[in-house]
């Protein structure tokens, strides 16, 4: 009866127990002004993943990793050490969204210590705004999960976001990941988001904000100011 009436529900439960599903962030679409000048973009960063299962059964190695990597990546030493003890895990997030230059330093550290099978870097993205606070109330911002929080970033979330990818790893009956040598891991690539092109001219917007700020100060405006830009022709 269960197999016939409640098939979908039990299949979902079985999959949740049999698979470990980890997200790969997509490259969020850019926002441009009317002249294709970049107003909001995404910079490539990295997320460091550790496989404690591949760490040699040696206390000295675990302490070395905890001591040196906690300093290199500025993460809590004790938390990192506890992660090294999870010998049935092949996917422990050490740190998210580290800058490209630090990624290169980290990779060099891995190579120098011959820890290639223990660590890997997954490509990730970090939002940035080249013009600083210009048009910030219109563009809005993204939150810690790289999702639109306000403004155009939120209004056009479905357009900009793209589709996340996945790293799916099989688990045994105890919830432990199966060995990578058995090739039970599958990677589904993320899909990049689409971009927006605004009717706003970044240069005109810059002048408008600049002189509106001057006018507010000169007139000692206590509430707000409004600037209207129009083509006199």
Secondary structure, DSSP 8 states (H G I E B T S, - for coil): -HHHHSHHHHHHHHHHHHEEEEEE------EE-TT--EEEEEEEEEEEEE-GGGS-S-HHHHHHHHHHHHHHHT--HHHHHHHHT-TT-S-EEEEEEE-HHHHHHHHHHHHHTT-TTTEEEEEEEEEE-TTTTTTHHHH-EE-TTS-EEEHHHHHTHHHHS-B-EEEEEEB-TTS-B--GGGT-EEEE--B----EE-S--HHHHHHHHHHHHHHHHHHT-SS----------
